[in-house]
């Protein structure tokens, strides 16, 4: 299955908790579509807040203290509860070392 339009965000691995936004000016309540590069499945989510180009969007609920997965690998830990469609960045994630 392929997506008809260019994707709004990219998902690399089916285990990923996040996708990377590749369009400008994502707004609250905007429906975004992409596909998982690994499985070729369509992925859709509604943004719950504005998300800048190149930043991450949550595809799953992530509890405070949980690992965050991107590229099928742990990239950090949630510093607060994160809802589906939320903006992920330094305000709600941190390195696992600190």
DATADA-V112425 format. One record per residue. N is the residue number from 1. RES is the residue in one letter. SS is DSSP state (H for helix, E for strand, L for the rest). BURIAL is I if it has 24 or more other C-alpha atoms within 12 Angstrom, else O. D_LAST is the distance of its C-alpha to the last C-alpha in Angstrom with 2 decimals. Layout:
n res ss burial d_last
N RES SS BURIAL D_LAST
N RES SS BURIAL D_LAST
This chain:
n res ss burial d_last
1 X L O 40.72
2 X L O 39.87
3 X L O 38.89
4 X L O 41.82
5 X L O 40.01
6 X L O 37.18
7 X L I 33.88
8 X L I 31.80
9 X E I 28.53
10 X E I 27.68
11 X E I 26.41
12 X L I 26.12
13 X L I 25.77
14 X L I 27.08
15 X L O 23.80
16 X L I 21.95
17 X L I 20.58
18 X E I 20.98
19 X E I 23.62
20 X E I 23.69
21 X E I 26.23
22 X L O 28.93
23 X L I 31.28
24 X L O 31.34
25 X L O 31.38
26 X E I 30.29
27 X L O 31.41
28 X L O 30.85
29 X L O 32.98
30 X L O 33.53
31 X E O 34.06
32 X E I 32.36
33 X E I 33.42
34 X E I 32.27
35 X E I 32.53
36 X E I 30.40
37 X L I 31.13
38 X L O 30.92
39 X L O 33.35
40 X L O 35.26
41 X L O 34.90
42 X E I 34.88
43 X E I 31.76
44 X E I 32.28
45 X E I 30.20
46 X E I 30.87
47 X L I 28.46
48 X L O 27.63
49 X L I 26.76
50 X L I 27.29
51 X E I 25.16
52 X L I 25.39
53 X L O 26.52
54 X L O 23.84
55 X L I 21.30
56 X E I 20.58
57 X E I 22.53
58 X E I 21.70
59 X L I 24.34
60 X L I 23.41
61 X L I 22.14
62 X E I 18.40
63 X L O 17.34
64 X L O 14.27
65 X L O 11.74
66 X L I 13.77
67 X E I 12.99
68 X E I 14.52
69 X E I 17.18
70 X E I 18.90
71 X L O 21.43
72 X L O 21.27
73 X E O 17.81
74 X E O 14.29
75 X E I 12.80
76 X E I 9.81
77 X E I 9.59
78 X E I 11.79
79 X L O 10.73
80 X L O 14.49
81 X L O 17.59
82 X E I 18.88
83 X L I 22.62
84 X L I 24.70
85 X L I 25.58
86 X L I 22.69
87 X E I 21.05
88 X E I 17.53
89 X L I 15.57
90 X L O 12.78
91 X L O 14.31
92 X L I 13.54
93 X E I 10.89
94 X E O 7.37
95 X L O 5.88
96 X L O 5.68
97 X L O 3.81
98 X L O 0.00
